[in-house]
């Protein structure tokens, strides 16, 4: 993989001063060294929370959209869950979805298109992701006026019900709130019923439009 455009180093300020510890797991700020792990975790959870390795010809395809650009361009809001020294989950986000989309249009998608040049769709999900890379679209433009920030979280199946998702979202929301964010949203695979139940349990409101499912929440001080 070629190197994408260089980005300035961003000092991390969250994750409870460094780490949240419990048994052999911890949460820490993500770094550039976690890039391949974010690609891998995204792939291993891209089938409604389960492994999508058989669905993509290039294992980087889902991560080009749903994980790595956040690490490259919004590192201050990227965190990883570590077990026995290796990343097993991540949460990423941005405070301003529209500004992030403009950043990717200028500095990320041209690089990714070069990376996948000549790739012929051969597996079930290839064509959809290639189309998204060639013609990027924001998944929930109808929520962005009221909920401008957004996030993505993925944890490998073995730890998905261990309480770490709640902790990671708490850290992410703190980081966004400290940046002045008042409201956040996220998209969910309509078939991922576990995730939908999880976000309801955390107090997110569910929205549906044109077959898409999203959750949103106000996070400013007045809503706590």
Rosetta blueprint (number, residue, H / E / L):
1 X L
2 X L
3 X L
4 X L
5 X L
6 X L
7 X L
8 X L
9 X L
10 X L
11 X L
12 X L
13 X L
14 X L
15 X L
16 X L
17 X L
18 X L
19 X L
20 X E
21 X E
22 X E
23 X L
24 X L
25 X E
26 X E
27 X E
28 X E
29 X E
30 X L
31 X L
32 X H
33 X H
34 X H
35 X H
36 X H
37 X H
38 X H
39 X H
40 X H
41 X H
42 X H
43 X H
44 X H
45 X L
46 X L
47 X E
48 X L
49 X L
50 X E
51 X L
52 X L
53 X H
54 X H
55 X H
56 X L
57 X L
58 X L
59 X L
60 X L
61 X H
62 X H
63 X H
64 X H
65 X H
66 X H
67 X L
68 X H
69 X H
70 X H
71 X H
72 X H
73 X H
74 X L
75 X H
76 X H
77 X H
78 X L
79 X E
80 X E
81 X E
82 X E
83 X E
84 X L
85 X L
86 X E
87 X E
88 X E
89 X E
90 X E
91 X E
92 X E
93 X E
94 X E
95 X L
96 X L
97 X H
98 X H
99 X H
100 X H
101 X H
102 X H
103 X H
104 X H
105 X H
106 X H
107 X H
108 X L
109 X H
110 X H
111 X H
112 X H
113 X H
114 X H
115 X H
116 X L
117 X L
118 X L
119 X L
120 X L
121 X L
122 X L
123 X L
124 X L
125 X L
126 X H
127 X H
128 X H
129 X H
130 X H
131 X H
132 X H
133 X H
134 X H
135 X L
136 X L
137 X L
138 X L
139 X L
140 X L
141 X H
142 X H
143 X H
144 X L
145 X L
146 X L
147 X L
148 X L
149 X E
150 X E
151 X E
152 X E
153 X E
154 X E
155 X E
156 X L
157 X H
158 X H
159 X H
160 X L
161 X L
162 X L
163 X L
164 X H
165 X H
166 X H
167 X H
168 X H
169 X H
170 X H
171 X H
172 X H
173 X H
174 X H
175 X H
176 X H
177 X H
178 X H
179 X L
180 X L
181 X L
182 X L
183 X E
184 X E
185 X E
186 X E
187 X E
188 X E
189 X L
190 X L
191 X L
192 X L
193 X H
194 X H
195 X H
196 X H
197 X H
198 X H
199 X H
200 X H
201 X H
202 X H
203 X L
204 X L
205 X E
206 X E
207 X E
208 X E
209 X E
210 X L
211 X L
212 X E
213 X E
214 X E
215 X E
216 X E
217 X E
218 X E
219 X L
220 X L
221 X H
222 X H
223 X H
224 X L
